[in-house]
Amino acid sequence: MKKIKTTILVIAALIAVFIGIWVVQDNALETGIVLLGFPLIELPIGLWLLAFLLAGVAAGVCLCYPTIFALQRRSRENIKRLQKLNAELSAARGQSTAE
């Protein structure tokens, strides 16, 4: 199973690289970008597109982490609560059969 997952990840990475190369080749016109009043180096538009896409993906992932951590914490709390309730239920069942 781990080999299949690794193979799929490698194939997905290769597809992403090929699509990136294709985008850069199709958008080869060099242009400069002014970011907050500071001119950046001149690069092909395709590279700018990929750079901003990757920056957006990274920002999205970083903004999702607090929610993910909160959900993981709540899940652990619920698992502990369920285990406690199961123990109480087992104790109550054992107590009722002993009577």
C-alpha positions in Angstrom: 0.0 0.0 0.0 2.9 2.3 0.8 4.5 1.7 -2.6 1.2 2.5 -4.3 0.9 5.8 -2.4 4.6 6.7 -3.2 4.1 5.9 -6.8 0.9 8.0 -7.0 2.7 10.9 -5.3 5.7 10.7 -7.7 3.4 10.6 -10.7 1.4 13.6 -9.4 4.7 15.5 -8.8 5.9 14.7 -12.4 2.6 15.8 -13.8 2.8 19.1 -11.9 6.3 19.7 -13.1 5.4 19.1 -16.7 2.3 21.4 -16.4 4.6 24.0 -14.9 7.1 23.7 -17.7 4.2 24.0 -20.2 2.8 27.1 -18.6 6.2 28.8 -18.6 6.8 27.9 -22.2 3.4 29.2 -23.3 3.8 32.4 -21.3 7.4 33.3 -22.1 7.0 37.1 -22.3 9.2 38.7 -19.7 7.6 41.3 -17.4 8.4 43.1 -14.2 6.1 43.2 -11.3 5.9 46.1 -8.8 5.1 44.7 -5.3 4.2 47.3 -2.7 6.1 50.0 -4.6 9.2 47.9 -5.1 10.0 46.7 -8.6 10.9 43.0 -8.7 13.1 41.3 -11.2 11.8 40.6 -14.7 10.7 37.0 -15.2 8.5 35.3 -17.7 4.8 35.6 -17.0 4.6 31.9 -16.6 7.0 31.9 -13.7 5.1 34.7 -12.0 1.9 32.7 -12.4 3.5 29.7 -10.8 5.1 31.7 -8.1 1.9 33.4 -7.1 0.0 30.1 -7.3 2.4 28.4 -5.0 2.3 31.4 -2.6 -1.5 31.1 -2.5 -1.4 27.4 -1.9 1.1 27.8 0.9 -1.0 30.6 2.4 -4.1 28.5 2.3 -2.4 25.6 3.9 -1.0 27.8 6.7 -4.4 29.4 7.3 -6.0 25.9 7.6 -3.6 24.6 10.3 -5.3 26.3 13.3 -8.6 24.8 12.4 -7.0 21.4 11.8 -5.3 21.5 15.2 -8.5 22.5 17.0 -10.4 19.7 15.3 -7.7 17.2 16.3 -7.8 18.4 19.9 -11.6 18.1 20.0 -11.3 14.6 18.5 -8.9 13.5 21.2 -11.1 14.9 23.9 -14.2 13.1 22.4 -12.3 9.8 22.2 -11.3 10.1 25.9 -14.9 11.0 26.8 -16.2 8.0 24.9 -13.7 5.7 26.6 -14.8 7.0 30.0 -18.5 6.5 29.1 -17.8 3.0 27.8 -16.0 2.2 31.1 -18.9 3.5 33.1 -21.4 1.5 31.0 -19.3 -1.7 31.4 -19.2 -1.0 35.2 -23.0 -0.4 35.3 -23.7 -3.6 33.3 -21.4 -5.6 35.5 -23.1 -4.2 38.6 -26.6 -5.0 37.4 -25.7 -8.6 36.6 -24.2 -9.1 40.0 -27.4 -8.2 41.7 
